[in-house]
Amino acid sequence: MRKIKYKKGRKLQPYNLEYTGIHKKNESEMQLFVYGDLDLAEYEDFEVSDLSKYINNQKSNWLNIHGLNDIEVVKEIGAYFNLDNFMLTDILNTSRRTKLEEQPDVLFFNIKSLLPAGNSDNISVEQISFLIKDGVLISFQEKRSDFFTHIRERIRTHSGLVRTKKVDYLLFILLDAIMENFYITIENEEDKVEELINLSKKSIDPLTLEHIEKHRDNFNFLKRSIIPLRDSLYEIKSMKDDNVFDGIAFESFSFFSRLHQKSFELLEQIEADMGSLESASNFYFAAQTHKMNEIMKTLTIVSAIFIPLTFIVGVYGMNFKFMPELEYRNGYYIIIGVMVFIGIAMIFYFKKRKWF
């Protein structure tokens, strides 16, 4: 899991743009879809200055940017669409939490997309930002990924409703695709938690507890990522009651209500999974305590058996001159026999009482 680190004394000024993510070697690439119910145009490998030739405000436009390392491209896009520099700062500063900003002519939304990181227990994090302005949806991704591949194919093949709707519906299906990544991540965590629960019943290896705590951290991180998303989706759902941004059609609010409901489902699932982890942790400590009790019980039984034997040995180790038993020819064998008898009798007694 990539943790957000804040540096003391370091302030990013709105006019001093700086990309704070880890994908600093990725070049910026742009892709533009201009579509309607009857036609589609797709553009790649163009300059920001060419947008005026391609964007059609009578249709739906989706401008997608891969890679944020080229600050000049981000500045040019901001200048072309007359975007607030504070928004550009939020796009480039990947340490910010999920947020929604509503202005009369623009809607800004950024979100954290989470996926399992390979074969490790870590979670891969990527910030994705969206802007809607004048019939154009702009999406900013830190790197090229396949989050939206199926959506591009739906646009190309005219599958579903996307070509018949405006960019507000496109925003809905893009957010829905990102939220599906949360389900994938949670399902992956659940599989590993189930393995840990089974392992905790068989082993009290300290590494088991370490893995339990690692996944507990992962679930806490997921929870911290979903809560601001839930709040932002509620704000979008509530936009129909205000008069600030009017770029979302009234019938589209029901779609965002579904996403809002999904965020509750995700949080409920995380709470249930954290409960399972807590049970695994408790079982681990209970098993460890039980094993320690078994060890102490065994040691106590062994000690109890040897207490009378030690007493006998102590008595006959005093070496007094006038001890009548010392004159017996078979005294040694008699004492050994008595000690063996006492030991066997105590073992039989403990066994009968089911003390072991």
N, C-alpha and C positions, 0 to 999 in steps of 0.2 A: 504494500500500500504506500502510495506516495503521499507524504505528509506535507501540509502547508507550513512553510516557515516564514516568519516575519522577522525582518532585520531591524534592530533598534536604530532610530535616527535616520532611517531611510524613507523618504517621502517621494512618491511619484506625483509630480505636478501635472495638471491636465494638459499643458502645452509641451511637456517633455515626455513624449510617448516612448514606452519601452516594453518589449515583450518579456514577460517573466517566466514563461514556461520552459520545458526541457527540450522541446523539439526545435532546436535552434539551427539545425542543418537543413531543414526542409524549405525549399524554395516555394514562393507563393505562386499558385496556379488558380486560374479562374475558369468557371464554366457557367454558361447562361442558357436557361430555357425560357423561351417565349412561346406561350401556348394558349390555345382556345379550344373550344369544342370541336372545331373542324380542321385546325391546322396546328403545326408545331415547327418551331425553328430552334436549333441547338447550335451554340457557338462555343469554341474553345480557342486558346492561344491568341488572345486579343489584348489590347491595352485599355486602360480605364477610359482614355479619351475616345475610344470607339463605342462606348456604351450608348451615346446619344444616337448612333446609327441603328442600334439593334433593339433597344428597349422600346416597347410599344405600350403606352399607358392605357390603351383600350383593351389590352389583353392581360393575362397573368404573366408575371416575370419572376423567375427564380435565379438569382445570382449567388453562386456558391464559391467561396474562397477556401482553398486548401493551403495551409501554411501561413503563419503570422510573423515569420522572422523578418520579412521585408517590410519594414515600417513605412517606407515611402508609398507602397501600394495601398496600405491601410489609410494613410493620410490623403492620398488621391481619391479614394472612395469616399472618405469623409467629406472632402471638399466638393466632390461631384454631387452628393446627395444632401449637402449642407447639414451635416450631422454635428451635434454637440461634441466637443472634445472630451467631455466627461464620459460619454458613451464609448468613444474610441479607447479611452484609458481602461474602462471596464472590460472591453473586448481583449485587450492585450495583457491585462493583469489577471493571470489565471488563479491567483490566491483568493479572489473574491468569491463570496458565497452566491448561490443562485438568487437572482433578483429579477424583478419586473419594474420597468419604468415606462410610464404612460405620459405622452405629451400630445397636444392637439393634432400634430401632423405625423407623429412617429410612435411606434410601439417597439420597445427594446426588451429583450428577454435573453438572459444567459443561463446555462444549465450545465451541470457536471454529468458527463456520460461515463458510466462505470462498467467495466468488464473484467472477468478473471484474467490474471496475468500469467499466461502459459501454464506450466505445470507446478508453479509455486503457489504458496498460500496468500500471495499479494493480490491487490486489486489495482488494475490499470485505470487511470483517471485522465479524461480529456475534457476540456471546457469547450462548449459550443455556444455561440451567440447568434441571436436572430434579430433582425430589424425589419419592420414593415413600414414602408413609406410610399405613397403615391402608386399603389398597385404593384410594388416591387418588394419581394421578400429577399433579404440578403442574409446568408448564413456564413459564419466564420468558423472554420475548423482548424485545430492546431496542426493536423496532419491528414494526409489522404487515408481514408478508411472506407469500409464497406457498410457503414451504418445505413446509408440511404440508397444503396444500389437497387433494391427492389422498388423504391419509390421512383427512381429514374426510369426503370423499366415500365412501370405502370403509366408514366407520362408518355413514354415512347409508343407503347402499344395501346394507349387509350383504354386502359383497364380500370374499372372502378369509376368513382365519381370525380377524381382529381382534375380531369380536363374540363369538366363542366362547372367546377367551382372556382372561387377566387383564391387569392393567396392566404386568406385566413384559414381555409380548409387545408391548404398545403402546410401551414404552420402546425395545425392539429396533427396531421399524419407524421410529420417530422418529429414532433414531441412524443407521439405515440411510439415511434420506432426507438427513440432513446429510452423511453420507459420500459420497453421490452428488454433492453440491456440490463435493467435492474432485476427483472425477473430471472434472466439468465444467470446473473451474478448470485442472486439469492439461492437459486436452485443448485448452483455449483457449491456454494457454502453449505447448503443442507446436506448434500452428498458427503462432504468431508466431515460434517458434524456427526452424521450417522456412523461413519467409520470410527470416529473418536469415541462415541458412546459405546460401541461394541468393544473397542480396544480398552476402554476404562474398566470394563467388566472382567477383562482377562489379565490386565497388567497394571502395576502401579509404578511403571517407569516414569521418572520425573519429566521426561520429554512429552509424555501424554498431557500433563498439566500445562506445559509450555504451549503446546498446540491449541489446547482449549482456550487459553488466554489470548492467543493470536487471533483465533476466529471470533472471540468476544470483541476484540478491538475492531475487526472487520465489520461486524454487525453494527457496532456503535458508529463507525464511519458511514455506513450505509444509511443509518437512521439520521445522522447529521446532514446528509446530502438530500434526503427525501423531504424532511420537514420544511425547509425553505421552498422546495419545489411545490409542496402541497399549498403553502401560503400564497405563492405566486399564481398557481392555477385558480385558487379561490378569487384572487384579484381580477384575473381575466374573466372568470365566470360572472363577476359582479359588475363588469364594465357596462352591461346593458342598462344599469340603473344610473349611470352618470353620462355626462355630455362632453367628456374630454377627447377621447380617441374614437372616431366613428368608422374605422377601417375594418371592423368585424361585423359581418352580417348577423341579424338577430337570430336566424335559424342555426347559425354556427355555434352559438353559446352552449347548446346542448352537447356538442362534441367535447368542448372543454370541461363540461360538467362530468363527463365520463372519465376524462383524465384525472380530474380531482378525486373522483371515487376510487380510481385505481391507486392513487397515492395513499389513500386510507388502507386499501387492501395490502399494499406493500408494507406499510408500517405495522399492521396487525400481524402479518407473517413474520416480520423481523422480531416482534415481541414474543411470538410463539417459539421461534428458533432460539432466541436468547434464553427463554425458559428451559428449553431442552439442553442448552449448554450449561445452564446452572445445575440442572439435574445430573449431567455428566460430571461436573466438577464436584458436586456433593457425593456422588457415588464413588468417585476417585478417593476422596478423603475418607469416606466410610470404609472402603476396602483397605486403605492404608492403615486406618485405626484398627480394623478387625485383624489384619495380619499382625500388627504390633501386639494386640491383645493375645493372639495365639502364641506368639513368641514368648511373651511374658508368662503366660499360663504354663507353657512347657518348662521354662526355666524355674518357675515357682515349684512345680511338681518335682523336678529333679532335685531342687534344694531341699524340699520337704522330705524326700526319701533319704537324703544324705545327712540330715540333722541328727537323727538317732544314731546312725552309724558313726558319725563324727564324735558324738558323745561317748560311745563305747570305746572308740579308739583313744579318745582323750583320757578316759578313766584308766585304761590299761597302759597308757603312756606316761603315767606319773612316776613309775619306777620306785614305789615304796618297797622296802625290804620285806616287810611282813604282809604280803598279799597271797592268801592261800591258793588262789586259782593259778598262781604262777608255778606251783609245784606239781600241778596235774600234768601227767605225761601227754594227754590228748587235749589239753586246755586250748591250744591254738586252734585246733580243728573244730572244737566245740564253739568257740567264739566266732570263727568264720561262718560256721553253719547257722548260728543265731543271727548274724548280720545278714546273711543271704535270705533267711526266713523272714526277717523284718522287712527287707526290701521288697520281696515278692508279695508279702501280705499287704503292704502299703499300696503297691501297684494295683493289686486286685481290688482293694477298697476304693481307690480313686476311680477305677474303671467302673465299679458297681454304681458309684455315685454320678457317673457320666461327666466327670470333670475333664476328661479328654477322650 
